[in-house]
Amino acid sequence: VEVVNRATSYVATAMIGVRKLRNLPAQAN
């Protein structure tokens, strides 16, 4: 169960990071 939670949290964090990276240039411009 811990492994699944770690994988899910990692994917969620990665998706959030990608969204932030995509939103930063849009807001800057």
N, C-alpha and C positions, 0 to 999 in steps of 0.2 A: 504493500500500500504506500509506503514511504517513497519508493522509487517512482510510482505513478504520480504521486503528488509533486515530486521534484520535477518530473518531466513536464507536467501540466503547467506548473508555476514558471518553469523556464520558457516554455513556448509563449505563455501569456506575457511574460516580461519582454520577450523578443518582439512580440507583436506591438506592444505598447511603445517599445523603443523605436520601432520602424515608423509608427504613426507620428511620434514626436519628431523624428528626423525629417519626415515628409512635411510636417506642419511648420517647422521652423523656417525653412526657406520661403514658404508661402507668406508667412507673417512678416518676414524681414523685407520682402519685396513689396 
